[in-house]
Amino acid sequence: MCLGIPAQIVSEPNENGMAQVKILGVTRWVSLHMVPDAKPGDHVLVHAGFALEVISEEFAAETLELLREAGIVEDEAEALEAETAQ
């Protein structure tokens, strides 16, 4: 089973179509090739380093809350602590 995680685009895409997104408080590079009209501030579903579709901010928040309730993702503060501990 695959799982797309909501993220917010925080940078313009570079010459390779890659942009930075913020996922649960952590910044990552993802490909925007599948969502060429996406822009900074948009929310997208990310899987395996690719933004798959643009989603609403409300859908992103609801999805993250469901994933937290299911224990699939950690709170942003916990995720950030885990990232900096590595």
N, CA, C and O atoms as CSV, one atom per row, in Angstrom:
chain,resi,resn,atom,element,x,y,z
A,1,MET,N,N,0.845,-1.176,0.000
A,1,MET,CA,C,0.000,0.000,0.000
A,1,MET,C,C,0.888,1.237,0.000
A,1,MET,O,O,1.905,1.285,0.692
A,2,CYS,N,N,0.498,2.225,-0.775
A,2,CYS,CA,C,1.239,3.480,-0.844
A,2,CYS,C,C,0.490,4.543,-0.059
A,2,CYS,O,O,-0.731,4.499,0.085
A,3,LEU,N,N,1.257,5.492,0.441
A,3,LEU,CA,C,0.659,6.547,1.238
A,3,LEU,C,C,1.248,7.882,0.814
A,3,LEU,O,O,2.463,8.070,0.857
A,4,GLY,N,N,0.391,8.806,0.405
A,4,GLY,CA,C,0.825,10.163,0.078
A,4,GLY,C,C,0.694,11.021,1.321
A,4,GLY,O,O,-0.319,10.960,2.018
A,5,ILE,N,N,1.706,11.817,1.602
A,5,ILE,CA,C,1.719,12.682,2.776
A,5,ILE,C,C,1.541,14.127,2.326
A,5,ILE,O,O,2.238,14.572,1.413
A,6,PRO,N,N,0.624,14.870,2.944
A,6,PRO,CA,C,0.455,16.283,2.587
A,6,PRO,C,C,1.699,17.097,2.930
A,6,PRO,O,O,2.330,16.889,3.966
A,7,ALA,N,N,2.036,18.026,2.040
A,7,ALA,CA,C,3.173,18.918,2.232
A,7,ALA,C,C,2.826,20.274,1.629
A,7,ALA,O,O,1.927,20.388,0.795
A,8,GLN,N,N,3.557,21.300,2.065
A,8,GLN,CA,C,3.367,22.630,1.493
A,8,GLN,C,C,4.637,23.033,0.751
A,8,GLN,O,O,5.739,22.912,1.286
A,9,ILE,N,N,4.484,23.506,-0.468
A,9,ILE,CA,C,5.625,23.955,-1.268
A,9,ILE,C,C,6.139,25.263,-0.679
A,9,ILE,O,O,5.371,26.199,-0.458
A,10,VAL,N,N,7.460,25.318,-0.426
A,10,VAL,CA,C,8.046,26.513,0.192
A,10,VAL,C,C,9.088,27.198,-0.686
A,10,VAL,O,O,9.655,28.212,-0.276
A,11,SER,N,N,9.358,26.672,-1.886
A,11,SER,CA,C,10.312,27.331,-2.773
A,11,SER,C,C,9.856,27.191,-4.221
A,11,SER,O,O,9.042,26.331,-4.559
A,12,GLU,N,N,10.401,28.058,-5.061
A,12,GLU,CA,C,10.176,27.932,-6.506
A,12,GLU,C,C,10.924,26.693,-6.991
A,12,GLU,O,O,11.961,26.344,-6.426
A,13,PRO,N,N,10.422,26.024,-8.023
A,13,PRO,CA,C,11.171,24.881,-8.556
A,13,PRO,C,C,12.485,25.334,-9.184
A,13,PRO,O,O,12.577,26.419,-9.757
A,14,ASN,N,N,13.497,24.480,-9.064
A,14,ASN,CA,C,14.794,24.785,-9.681
A,14,ASN,C,C,14.772,24.339,-11.141
A,14,ASN,O,O,13.728,23.936,-11.653
A,15,GLU,N,N,15.921,24.412,-11.811
A,15,GLU,CA,C,16.005,24.073,-13.237
A,15,GLU,C,C,15.691,22.603,-13.510
A,15,GLU,O,O,15.430,22.235,-14.656
A,16,ASN,N,N,15.712,21.757,-12.477
A,16,ASN,CA,C,15.395,20.330,-12.628
A,16,ASN,C,C,13.955,19.999,-12.239
A,16,ASN,O,O,13.578,18.828,-12.204
A,17,GLY,N,N,13.150,21.021,-11.946
A,17,GLY,CA,C,11.764,20.791,-11.562
A,17,GLY,C,C,11.596,20.340,-10.128
A,17,GLY,O,O,10.542,19.828,-9.751
A,18,MET,N,N,12.639,20.529,-9.322
A,18,MET,CA,C,12.589,20.146,-7.913
A,18,MET,C,C,12.324,21.392,-7.064
A,18,MET,O,O,12.857,22.466,-7.342
A,19,ALA,N,N,11.502,21.239,-6.036
A,19,ALA,CA,C,11.211,22.341,-5.122
A,19,ALA,C,C,11.259,21.819,-3.692
A,19,ALA,O,O,11.107,20.624,-3.440
A,20,GLN,N,N,11.473,22.737,-2.774
A,20,GLN,CA,C,11.449,22.360,-1.365
A,20,GLN,C,C,10.011,22.390,-0.873
A,20,GLN,O,O,9.236,23.286,-1.207
A,21,VAL,N,N,9.675,21.384,-0.066
A,21,VAL,CA,C,8.368,21.328,0.581
A,21,VAL,C,C,8.586,21.120,2.068
A,21,VAL,O,O,9.621,20.611,2.498
A,22,LYS,N,N,7.595,21.520,2.841
A,22,LYS,CA,C,7.650,21.303,4.279
A,22,LYS,C,C,6.651,20.199,4.610
A,22,LYS,O,O,5.454,20.316,4.347
A,23,ILE,N,N,7.179,19.121,5.198
A,23,ILE,CA,C,6.367,17.972,5.592
A,23,ILE,C,C,6.536,17.788,7.090
A,23,ILE,O,O,7.624,17.449,7.555
A,24,LEU,N,N,5.478,18.006,7.843
A,24,LEU,CA,C,5.514,17.817,9.296
A,24,LEU,C,C,6.690,18.554,9.937
A,24,LEU,O,O,7.348,18.028,10.835
A,25,GLY,N,N,6.945,19.771,9.468
A,25,GLY,CA,C,8.005,20.578,10.050
A,25,GLY,C,C,9.388,20.324,9.496
A,25,GLY,O,O,10.344,20.983,9.907
A,26,VAL,N,N,9.521,19.390,8.577
A,26,VAL,CA,C,10.816,19.048,7.994
A,26,VAL,C,C,10.807,19.450,6.517
A,26,VAL,O,O,9.829,19.192,5.815
A,27,THR,N,N,11.882,20.075,6.039
A,27,THR,CA,C,11.976,20.504,4.648
A,27,THR,C,C,12.673,19.431,3.821
A,27,THR,O,O,13.717,18.904,4.208
A,28,ARG,N,N,12.073,19.119,2.675
A,28,ARG,CA,C,12.606,18.109,1.764
A,28,ARG,C,C,12.503,18.618,0.330
A,28,ARG,O,O,11.693,19.497,0.038
A,29,TRP,N,N,13.324,18.065,-0.566
A,29,TRP,CA,C,13.225,18.347,-2.001
A,29,TRP,C,C,12.323,17.296,-2.632
A,29,TRP,O,O,12.469,16.105,-2.359
A,30,VAL,N,N,11.385,17.735,-3.480
A,30,VAL,CA,C,10.526,16.813,-4.222
A,30,VAL,C,C,10.402,17.284,-5.663
A,30,VAL,O,O,10.616,18.457,-5.965
A,31,SER,N,N,10.059,16.370,-6.534
A,31,SER,CA,C,9.840,16.691,-7.939
A,31,SER,C,C,8.425,17.247,-8.123
A,31,SER,O,O,7.456,16.716,-7.580
A,32,LEU,N,N,8.330,18.326,-8.899
A,32,LEU,CA,C,7.022,18.898,-9.240
A,32,LEU,C,C,6.621,18.571,-10.681
A,32,LEU,O,O,5.698,19.182,-11.220
A,33,HIS,N,N,7.308,17.612,-11.303
A,33,HIS,CA,C,7.029,17.291,-12.701
A,33,HIS,C,C,5.586,16.840,-12.937
A,33,HIS,O,O,5.045,17.066,-14.019
A,34,MET,N,N,4.961,16.213,-11.955
A,34,MET,CA,C,3.592,15.726,-12.130
A,34,MET,C,C,2.550,16.802,-11.826
A,34,MET,O,O,1.365,16.618,-12.101
A,35,VAL,N,N,2.994,17.925,-11.256
A,35,VAL,CA,C,2.090,19.038,-10.946
A,35,VAL,C,C,2.745,20.346,-11.419
A,35,VAL,O,O,3.104,21.188,-10.596
A,36,PRO,N,N,2.900,20.516,-12.719
A,36,PRO,CA,C,3.655,21.647,-13.251
A,36,PRO,C,C,3.083,23.021,-12.916
A,36,PRO,O,O,3.809,24.013,-12.972
A,37,ASP,N,N,1.805,23.101,-12.570
A,37,ASP,CA,C,1.197,24.392,-12.242
A,37,ASP,C,C,1.283,24.723,-10.751
A,37,ASP,O,O,0.843,25.794,-10.332
A,38,ALA,N,N,1.843,23.820,-9.949
A,38,ALA,CA,C,1.955,24.056,-8.501
A,38,ALA,C,C,2.947,25.181,-8.242
A,38,ALA,O,O,3.914,25.363,-8.982
A,39,LYS,N,N,2.686,25.932,-7.176
A,39,LYS,CA,C,3.536,27.079,-6.849
A,39,LYS,C,C,3.738,27.158,-5.345
A,39,LYS,O,O,3.010,26.511,-4.592
A,40,PRO,N,N,4.721,27.945,-4.889
A,40,PRO,CA,C,4.938,28.091,-3.450
A,40,PRO,C,C,3.646,28.498,-2.740
A,40,PRO,O,O,2.894,29.353,-3.206
A,41,GLY,N,N,3.422,27.857,-1.606
A,41,GLY,CA,C,2.198,28.082,-0.844
A,41,GLY,C,C,1.150,27.020,-1.070
A,41,GLY,O,O,0.293,26.806,-0.214
A,42,ASP,N,N,1.201,26.336,-2.230
A,42,ASP,CA,C,0.249,25.260,-2.514
A,42,ASP,C,C,0.547,24.052,-1.640
A,42,ASP,O,O,1.686,23.825,-1.233
A,43,HIS,N,N,-0.487,23.291,-1.363
A,43,HIS,CA,C,-0.351,22.017,-0.665
A,43,HIS,C,C,-0.424,20.906,-1.696
A,43,HIS,O,O,-1.223,20.970,-2.630
A,44,VAL,N,N,0.406,19.893,-1.528
A,44,VAL,CA,C,0.466,18.771,-2.462
A,44,VAL,C,C,0.551,17.462,-1.682
A,44,VAL,O,O,0.972,17.440,-0.525
A,45,LEU,N,N,0.144,16.369,-2.336
A,45,LEU,CA,C,0.357,15.035,-1.786
A,45,LEU,C,C,1.682,14.534,-2.321
A,45,LEU,O,O,1.917,14.561,-3.529
A,46,VAL,N,N,2.563,14.070,-1.419
A,46,VAL,CA,C,3.899,13.623,-1.807
A,46,VAL,C,C,4.051,12.132,-1.522
A,46,VAL,O,O,3.689,11.645,-0.451
A,47,HIS,N,N,4.590,11.429,-2.499
A,47,HIS,CA,C,4.915,10.007,-2.329
A,47,HIS,C,C,6.212,9.735,-3.072
A,47,HIS,O,O,6.353,10.084,-4.244
A,48,ALA,N,N,7.147,9.116,-2.390
A,48,ALA,CA,C,8.411,8.679,-2.988
A,48,ALA,C,C,9.149,9.812,-3.699
A,48,ALA,O,O,9.760,9.602,-4.747
A,49,GLY,N,N,9.089,11.015,-3.122
A,49,GLY,CA,C,9.831,12.135,-3.676
A,49,GLY,C,C,9.151,12.869,-4.812
A,49,GLY,O,O,9.762,13.727,-5.449
A,50,PHE,N,N,7.889,12.541,-5.078
A,50,PHE,CA,C,7.134,13.194,-6.146
A,50,PHE,C,C,5.858,13.804,-5.592
A,50,PHE,O,O,5.128,13.155,-4.843
A,51,ALA,N,N,5.588,15.054,-5.960
A,51,ALA,CA,C,4.288,15.661,-5.668
A,51,ALA,C,C,3.310,15.093,-6.684
A,51,ALA,O,O,3.511,15.238,-7.890
A,52,LEU,N,N,2.254,14.449,-6.203
A,52,LEU,CA,C,1.325,13.753,-7.100
A,52,LEU,C,C,0.143,14.600,-7.527
A,52,LEU,O,O,-0.333,14.481,-8.656
A,53,GLU,N,N,-0.339,15.462,-6.624
A,53,GLU,CA,C,-1.463,16.327,-6.964
A,53,GLU,C,C,-1.533,17.496,-5.995
A,53,GLU,O,O,-1.078,17.406,-4.855
A,54,VAL,N,N,-2.109,18.586,-6.465
A,54,VAL,CA,C,-2.337,19.751,-5.612
A,54,VAL,C,C,-3.627,19.493,-4.846
A,54,VAL,O,O,-4.618,19.035,-5.415
A,55,ILE,N,N,-3.606,19.793,-3.542
A,55,ILE,CA,C,-4.769,19.585,-2.679
A,55,ILE,C,C,-5.063,20.882,-1.922
A,55,ILE,O,O,-4.228,21.785,-1.873
A,56,SER,N,N,-6.235,20.961,-1.344
A,56,SER,CA,C,-6.596,22.152,-0.575
A,56,SER,C,C,-5.916,22.120,0.795
A,56,SER,O,O,-5.535,21.058,1.289
A,57,GLU,N,N,-5.774,23.287,1.391
A,57,GLU,CA,C,-5.201,23.372,2.732
A,57,GLU,C,C,-6.060,22.602,3.733
A,57,GLU,O,O,-5.534,21.967,4.647
A,58,GLU,N,N,-7.372,22.658,3.562
A,58,GLU,CA,C,-8.286,21.947,4.464
A,58,GLU,C,C,-8.093,20.434,4.356
A,58,GLU,O,O,-8.041,19.735,5.369
A,59,PHE,N,N,-7.986,19.933,3.121
A,59,PHE,CA,C,-7.775,18.502,2.926
A,59,PHE,C,C,-6.441,18.067,3.530
A,59,PHE,O,O,-6.347,16.998,4.134
A,60,ALA,N,N,-5.409,18.902,3.364
A,60,ALA,CA,C,-4.099,18.589,3.934
A,60,ALA,C,C,-4.190,18.477,5.453
A,60,ALA,O,O,-3.658,17.534,6.038
A,61,ALA,N,N,-4.859,19.432,6.094
A,61,ALA,CA,C,-4.984,19.423,7.551
A,61,ALA,C,C,-5.788,18.218,8.029
A,61,ALA,O,O,-5.410,17.567,9.003
A,62,GLU,N,N,-6.886,17.922,7.357
A,62,GLU,CA,C,-7.710,16.767,7.731
A,62,GLU,C,C,-6.932,15.462,7.583
A,62,GLU,O,O,-7.004,14.589,8.448
A,63,THR,N,N,-6.195,15.335,6.492
A,63,THR,CA,C,-5.423,14.120,6.245
A,63,THR,C,C,-4.342,13.930,7.297
A,63,THR,O,O,-4.165,12.827,7.813
A,64,LEU,N,N,-3.612,15.008,7.621
A,64,LEU,CA,C,-2.572,14.910,8.650
A,64,LEU,C,C,-3.170,14.540,10.006
A,64,LEU,O,O,-2.579,13.760,10.754
A,65,GLU,N,N,-4.329,15.091,10.323
A,65,GLU,CA,C,-4.974,14.760,11.597
A,65,GLU,C,C,-5.363,13.280,11.633
A,65,GLU,O,O,-5.170,12.618,12.652
A,66,LEU,N,N,-5.902,12.764,10.547
A,66,LEU,CA,C,-6.253,11.335,10.488
A,66,LEU,C,C,-5.009,10.454,10.615
A,66,LEU,O,O,-5.042,9.424,11.287
A,67,LEU,N,N,-3.912,10.860,9.971
A,67,LEU,CA,C,-2.680,10.089,10.063
A,67,LEU,C,C,-2.107,10.123,11.484
A,67,LEU,O,O,-1.544,9.133,11.953
A,68,ARG,N,N,-2.252,11.263,12.165
A,68,ARG,CA,C,-1.813,11.343,13.568
A,68,ARG,C,C,-2.664,10.433,14.457
A,68,ARG,O,O,-2.135,9.699,15.292
A,69,GLU,N,N,-3.975,10.488,14.272
A,69,GLU,CA,C,-4.880,9.653,15.065
A,69,GLU,C,C,-4.592,8.170,14.868
A,69,GLU,O,O,-4.709,7.376,15.802
A,70,ALA,N,N,-4.216,7.805,13.651
A,70,ALA,CA,C,-3.909,6.400,13.353
A,70,ALA,C,C,-2.508,6.004,13.811
A,70,ALA,O,O,-2.140,4.831,13.750
A,71,GLY,N,N,-1.728,6.983,14.268
A,71,GLY,CA,C,-0.378,6.694,14.729
A,71,GLY,C,C,0.618,6.507,13.599
A,71,GLY,O,O,1.705,5.969,13.809
A,72,ILE,N,N,0.255,6.947,12.403
A,72,ILE,CA,C,1.124,6.772,11.248
A,72,ILE,C,C,2.184,7.859,11.187
A,72,ILE,O,O,3.320,7.596,10.791
A,73,VAL,N,N,1.824,9.073,11.573
A,73,VAL,CA,C,2.788,10.177,11.606
A,73,VAL,C,C,2.826,10.760,13.011
A,73,VAL,O,O,1.871,10.656,13.782
A,74,GLU,N,N,3.964,11.379,13.316
A,74,GLU,CA,C,4.149,12.004,14.614
A,74,GLU,C,C,3.723,13.459,14.543
A,74,GLU,O,O,3.529,14.017,13.462
A,75,ASP,N,N,3.583,14.053,15.699
A,75,ASP,CA,C,3.352,15.486,15.802
A,75,ASP,C,C,4.548,16.204,15.192
A,75,ASP,O,O,5.651,15.657,15.200
A,76,GLU,N,N,4.365,17.419,14.660
A,76,GLU,CA,C,5.458,18.166,14.038
A,76,GLU,C,C,6.639,18.345,14.981
A,76,GLU,O,O,7.785,18.187,14.562
A,77,ALA,N,N,6.389,18.667,16.225
A,77,ALA,CA,C,7.488,18.881,17.188
A,77,ALA,C,C,8.270,17.586,17.390
A,77,ALA,O,O,9.499,17.618,17.454
A,78,GLU,N,N,7.585,16.454,17.493
A,78,GLU,CA,C,8.259,15.170,17.677
A,78,GLU,C,C,9.059,14.809,16.429
A,78,GLU,O,O,10.173,14.295,16.533
A,79,ALA,N,N,8.497,15.074,15.252
A,79,ALA,CA,C,9.209,14.762,14.009
A,79,ALA,C,C,10.468,15.617,13.886
A,79,ALA,O,O,11.509,15.126,13.452
A,80,LEU,N,N,10.382,16.874,14.259
A,80,LEU,CA,C,11.537,17.761,14.184
A,80,LEU,C,C,12.617,17.315,15.171
A,80,LEU,O,O,13.802,17.319,14.837
A,81,GLU,N,N,12.215,16.933,16.381
A,81,GLU,CA,C,13.179,16.437,17.363
A,81,GLU,C,C,13.878,15.182,16.850
A,81,GLU,O,O,15.094,15.053,16.986
A,82,ALA,N,N,13.132,14.271,16.269
A,82,ALA,CA,C,13.705,13.028,15.742
A,82,ALA,C,C,14.678,13.338,14.605
A,82,ALA,O,O,15.727,12.704,14.496
A,83,GLU,N,N,14.333,14.313,13.758
A,83,GLU,CA,C,15.189,14.678,12.634
A,83,GLU,C,C,16.509,15.272,13.114
A,83,GLU,O,O,17.566,14.942,12.576
A,84,THR,N,N,16.461,16.135,14.110
A,84,THR,CA,C,17.679,16.782,14.586
A,84,THR,C,C,18.526,15.837,15.426
A,84,THR,O,O,19.722,16.080,15.587
A,85,ALA,N,N,17.951,14.773,15.965
A,85,ALA,CA,C,18.686,13.819,16.768
A,85,ALA,C,C,19.530,12.876,15.909
A,85,ALA,O,O,20.457,12.242,16.414
A,86,GLN,N,N,19.221,12.781,14.634
A,86,GLN,CA,C,19.932,11.848,13.742
A,86,GLN,C,C,21.283,12.355,13.363
A,86,GLN,O,O,22.006,11.691,12.621
